[in-house]
Amino acid sequence: MENVLTFTAVILREEEVYSALCIDTDIASDGVTAEEAKNNLLEAVDLYIESALENNLPIIRPVPASDNPVLSNDPRIVSVFKLHVNLQVRTYA
């Protein structure tokens, strides 16, 4: 896969919603369903990367180990998955 960044993400079951967190970028989102949370996270990470590239900011800024639900085996974890972000060259003047 060319021009694709792959990140680790997790979905957590909260009381009334699902939360999705990208471990590698510390970006989170939520949704009524796990699938909605996942889709919202993909959009949020995509927008973050676009903004980071435009503003010469770092893309990778991991969740601190102490806050990483995967490392702590958080019982709210519904799934851990790979999040693939397709990088496209966008030019404009």
PAPANU-424646 format. One record per residue: residue in three letters; x, y, z of N, C-alpha, C in turn. Coordinates in nm, 2 decimals. Example, Ala and Ser with C-alpha at 12.3 -4.5 7.8 and 13.67 -1.06 7.14 Angstrom:
2
TORTOR; kepa; nu; nv; nw; cau; cav; caw; cu; cv; cw
TORTOR; Ala; 1.32; -0.57; 0.78; 1.23; -0.45; 0.78; 1.32; -0.33; 0.78
TORTOR; Ser; 1.28; -0.22; 0.71; 1.37; -0.11; 0.71; 1.29; 0.00; 0.79
REM end
This chain:
93
TORTOR; kepa; nu; nv; nw; cau; cav; caw; cu; cv; cw
TORTOR; Met; 0.08; -0.12; 0.00; 0.00; 0.00; 0.00; 0.09; 0.12; 0.00
TORTOR; Glu; 0.08; 0.20; -0.11; 0.16; 0.32; -0.11; 0.08; 0.44; -0.06
TORTOR; Asn; 0.15; 0.53; 0.00; 0.09; 0.65; 0.06; -0.02; 0.62; 0.16
TORTOR; Val; 0.00; 0.52; 0.24; -0.10; 0.49; 0.34; -0.03; 0.49; 0.48
TORTOR; Leu; -0.09; 0.55; 0.58; -0.04; 0.55; 0.71; -0.13; 0.45; 0.79
TORTOR; Thr; -0.07; 0.36; 0.87; -0.15; 0.27; 0.95; -0.13; 0.29; 1.09
TORTOR; Phe; -0.24; 0.31; 1.16; -0.23; 0.34; 1.31; -0.31; 0.23; 1.38
TORTOR; Thr; -0.28; 0.22; 1.51; -0.36; 0.14; 1.60; -0.47; 0.22; 1.66
TORTOR; Ala; -0.59; 0.16; 1.66; -0.71; 0.23; 1.72; -0.79; 0.13; 1.81
TORTOR; Val; -0.87; 0.18; 1.89; -0.95; 0.10; 1.99; -1.09; 0.16; 2.00
TORTOR; Ile; -1.18; 0.07; 2.02; -1.32; 0.12; 2.05; -1.35; 0.07; 2.19
TORTOR; Leu; -1.41; 0.16; 2.27; -1.44; 0.14; 2.40; -1.59; 0.16; 2.42
TORTOR; Arg; -1.65; 0.07; 2.50; -1.80; 0.08; 2.53; -1.81; 0.17; 2.65
TORTOR; Glu; -1.87; 0.29; 2.63; -1.90; 0.38; 2.75; -2.04; 0.35; 2.79
TORTOR; Glu; -2.10; 0.43; 2.88; -2.23; 0.40; 2.93; -2.34; 0.40; 2.82
TORTOR; Glu; -2.35; 0.51; 2.74; -2.45; 0.52; 2.64; -2.40; 0.53; 2.50
TORTOR; Val; -2.27; 0.54; 2.48; -2.20; 0.56; 2.35; -2.08; 0.47; 2.34
TORTOR; Tyr; -2.02; 0.47; 2.22; -1.90; 0.41; 2.20; -1.79; 0.52; 2.17
TORTOR; Ser; -1.67; 0.50; 2.23; -1.56; 0.59; 2.21; -1.46; 0.52; 2.12
TORTOR; Ala; -1.40; 0.59; 2.03; -1.30; 0.54; 1.95; -1.17; 0.63; 1.97
TORTOR; Leu; -1.06; 0.56; 1.98; -0.93; 0.64; 2.01; -0.82; 0.58; 1.92
TORTOR; Cys; -0.76; 0.67; 1.85; -0.64; 0.64; 1.77; -0.52; 0.65; 1.87
TORTOR; Ile; -0.46; 0.54; 1.90; -0.35; 0.54; 2.00; -0.23; 0.62; 1.95
TORTOR; Asp; -0.20; 0.62; 1.82; -0.08; 0.68; 1.77; -0.09; 0.83; 1.75
TORTOR; Thr; -0.21; 0.89; 1.75; -0.23; 1.03; 1.73; -0.30; 1.10; 1.84
TORTOR; Asp; -0.35; 1.02; 1.94; -0.42; 1.07; 2.05; -0.54; 1.15; 2.01
TORTOR; Ile; -0.61; 1.10; 1.90; -0.73; 1.16; 1.85; -0.85; 1.07; 1.89
TORTOR; Ala; -0.96; 1.12; 1.94; -1.07; 1.04; 1.98; -1.20; 1.10; 1.92
TORTOR; Ser; -1.30; 1.01; 1.91; -1.43; 1.04; 1.86; -1.53; 0.95; 1.93
TORTOR; Asp; -1.66; 0.97; 1.90; -1.75; 0.88; 1.96; -1.87; 0.86; 1.86
TORTOR; Gly; -1.96; 0.77; 1.90; -2.08; 0.75; 1.82; -2.18; 0.66; 1.90
TORTOR; Val; -2.30; 0.66; 1.85; -2.40; 0.58; 1.91; -2.37; 0.43; 1.90
TORTOR; Thr; -2.31; 0.39; 1.78; -2.27; 0.25; 1.76; -2.12; 0.24; 1.75
TORTOR; Ala; -2.07; 0.13; 1.76; -1.92; 0.11; 1.74; -1.88; 0.15; 1.60
TORTOR; Glu; -1.96; 0.11; 1.50; -1.93; 0.14; 1.36; -1.93; 0.30; 1.34
TORTOR; Glu; -2.03; 0.37; 1.40; -2.03; 0.51; 1.39; -1.91; 0.57; 1.45
TORTOR; Ala; -1.87; 0.52; 1.57; -1.75; 0.58; 1.64; -1.63; 0.56; 1.55
TORTOR; Lys; -1.62; 0.44; 1.49; -1.50; 0.41; 1.41; -1.50; 0.50; 1.29
TORTOR; Asn; -1.61; 0.52; 1.22; -1.62; 0.61; 1.10; -1.59; 0.76; 1.14
TORTOR; Asn; -1.64; 0.80; 1.26; -1.61; 0.94; 1.30; -1.46; 0.95; 1.34
TORTOR; Leu; -1.40; 0.85; 1.39; -1.26; 0.85; 1.42; -1.18; 0.86; 1.29
TORTOR; Leu; -1.21; 0.79; 1.19; -1.14; 0.79; 1.07; -1.14; 0.93; 1.01
TORTOR; Glu; -1.26; 1.00; 1.01; -1.27; 1.13; 0.96; -1.19; 1.23; 1.05
TORTOR; Ala; -1.20; 1.21; 1.18; -1.12; 1.30; 1.27; -0.97; 1.29; 1.25
TORTOR; Val; -0.92; 1.17; 1.23; -0.78; 1.15; 1.21; -0.74; 1.20; 1.07
TORTOR; Asp; -0.82; 1.18; 0.97; -0.79; 1.24; 0.84; -0.78; 1.39; 0.84
TORTOR; Leu; -0.87; 1.45; 0.91; -0.87; 1.60; 0.92; -0.75; 1.65; 1.00
TORTOR; Tyr; -0.72; 1.57; 1.11; -0.60; 1.61; 1.19; -0.47; 1.60; 1.10
TORTOR; Ile; -0.46; 1.49; 1.03; -0.34; 1.48; 0.95; -0.33; 1.58; 0.84
TORTOR; Glu; -0.44; 1.61; 0.78; -0.44; 1.72; 0.67; -0.40; 1.85; 0.74
TORTOR; Ser; -0.45; 1.89; 0.85; -0.41; 2.01; 0.92; -0.27; 2.01; 0.96
TORTOR; Ala; -0.22; 1.89; 1.02; -0.08; 1.88; 1.06; 0.02; 1.90; 0.95
TORTOR; Leu; -0.01; 1.84; 0.83; 0.07; 1.86; 0.72; 0.07; 2.00; 0.67
TORTOR; Glu; -0.04; 2.07; 0.66; -0.05; 2.20; 0.62; 0.02; 2.30; 0.71
TORTOR; Asn; 0.03; 2.27; 0.84; 0.09; 2.36; 0.94; 0.23; 2.31; 0.99
TORTOR; Asn; 0.28; 2.21; 0.92; 0.42; 2.16; 0.96; 0.42; 2.11; 1.10
TORTOR; Leu; 0.32; 2.04; 1.15; 0.31; 1.98; 1.28; 0.33; 1.83; 1.28
TORTOR; Pro; 0.37; 1.77; 1.39; 0.40; 1.63; 1.39; 0.26; 1.55; 1.37
TORTOR; Ile; 0.27; 1.44; 1.30; 0.15; 1.36; 1.28; 0.14; 1.26; 1.40
TORTOR; Ile; 0.26; 1.20; 1.44; 0.26; 1.10; 1.54; 0.27; 1.17; 1.68
TORTOR; Arg; 0.18; 1.15; 1.77; 0.18; 1.20; 1.90; 0.10; 1.11; 1.99
TORTOR; Pro; 0.16; 1.00; 2.03; 0.09; 0.89; 2.09; 0.03; 0.92; 2.22
TORTOR; Val; -0.07; 0.84; 2.25; -0.14; 0.85; 2.38; -0.03; 0.81; 2.49
TORTOR; Pro; -0.03; 0.89; 2.60; 0.07; 0.85; 2.70; 0.04; 0.70; 2.75
TORTOR; Ala; 0.15; 0.63; 2.78; 0.13; 0.49; 2.82; 0.03; 0.47; 2.93
TORTOR; Ser; 0.03; 0.57; 3.03; -0.06; 0.56; 3.14; -0.20; 0.57; 3.11
TORTOR; Asp; -0.23; 0.63; 2.99; -0.37; 0.65; 2.94; -0.41; 0.55; 2.83
TORTOR; Asn; -0.32; 0.46; 2.79; -0.34; 0.37; 2.68; -0.43; 0.26; 2.73
TORTOR; Pro; -0.56; 0.25; 2.68; -0.65; 0.14; 2.72; -0.60; 0.00; 2.68
TORTOR; Val; -0.52; -0.01; 2.57; -0.47; -0.14; 2.53; -0.37; -0.19; 2.62
TORTOR; Leu; -0.28; -0.10; 2.67; -0.17; -0.14; 2.76; -0.23; -0.18; 2.90
TORTOR; Ser; -0.34; -0.12; 2.94; -0.40; -0.15; 3.07; -0.50; -0.25; 3.06
TORTOR; Asn; -0.53; -0.31; 2.94; -0.63; -0.42; 2.93; -0.77; -0.37; 2.98
TORTOR; Asp; -0.80; -0.25; 2.94; -0.93; -0.19; 2.99; -1.04; -0.28; 2.96
TORTOR; Pro; -1.13; -0.31; 3.05; -1.24; -0.40; 3.03; -1.35; -0.34; 2.94
TORTOR; Arg; -1.34; -0.21; 2.91; -1.44; -0.15; 2.82; -1.41; -0.17; 2.67
TORTOR; Ile; -1.29; -0.23; 2.64; -1.25; -0.25; 2.50; -1.35; -0.34; 2.43
TORTOR; Val; -1.40; -0.29; 2.32; -1.48; -0.37; 2.23; -1.40; -0.43; 2.12
TORTOR; Ser; -1.31; -0.35; 2.06; -1.22; -0.40; 1.96; -1.09; -0.31; 1.95
TORTOR; Val; -0.99; -0.38; 1.90; -0.86; -0.31; 1.86; -0.85; -0.34; 1.72
TORTOR; Phe; -0.82; -0.23; 1.64; -0.81; -0.25; 1.49; -0.70; -0.16; 1.43
TORTOR; Lys; -0.67; -0.18; 1.31; -0.57; -0.10; 1.24; -0.66; 0.01; 1.16
TORTOR; Leu; -0.61; 0.13; 1.17; -0.68; 0.24; 1.10; -0.59; 0.28; 0.99
TORTOR; His; -0.64; 0.27; 0.87; -0.56; 0.30; 0.75; -0.60; 0.44; 0.69
TORTOR; Val; -0.51; 0.53; 0.68; -0.53; 0.66; 0.63; -0.46; 0.68; 0.50
TORTOR; Asn; -0.54; 0.70; 0.39; -0.48; 0.71; 0.26; -0.43; 0.86; 0.24
TORTOR; Leu; -0.31; 0.87; 0.22; -0.25; 1.01; 0.20; -0.26; 1.04; 0.05
TORTOR; Gln; -0.32; 1.15; 0.01; -0.33; 1.19; -0.13; -0.26; 1.32; -0.14
TORTOR; Val; -0.19; 1.34; -0.25; -0.13; 1.47; -0.27; -0.24; 1.57; -0.31
TORTOR; Arg; -0.24; 1.68; -0.24; -0.34; 1.78; -0.27; -0.27; 1.91; -0.29
TORTOR; Thr; -0.29; 1.96; -0.41; -0.22; 2.09; -0.44; -0.32; 2.19; -0.47
TORTOR; Tyr; -0.29; 2.31; -0.43; -0.38; 2.43; -0.46; -0.29; 2.55; -0.44
TORTOR; Ala; -0.35; 2.66; -0.49; -0.28; 2.79; -0.48; -0.36; 2.89; -0.41
REM end
